[in-house]
Amino acid sequence: MSQVIVSYMTEKERLAYIAKNPINLRKKTTKDYRWRSEKGAAATKANAAAKHERLLEK
């Protein structure tokens, strides 16, 4: 098995780390789908329509 290494920070080190890497709860990430080409989007829609038709046939 692998070893588990535990390290502890002092309070001063912890506060310095938090100051350097602040926690921003307001930041919301949004997905950007603009990179998708129109051809890729059309293929996805076509696949979904074909799947829907197969389900209706059953």
Secondary structure as GFF3:
##gff-version 3
##sequence-region A 1 58
A	DSSP	alpha_helix	11	20	.	.	.	ID=ss1
A	DSSP	alpha_helix	38	57	.	.	.	ID=ss2
###
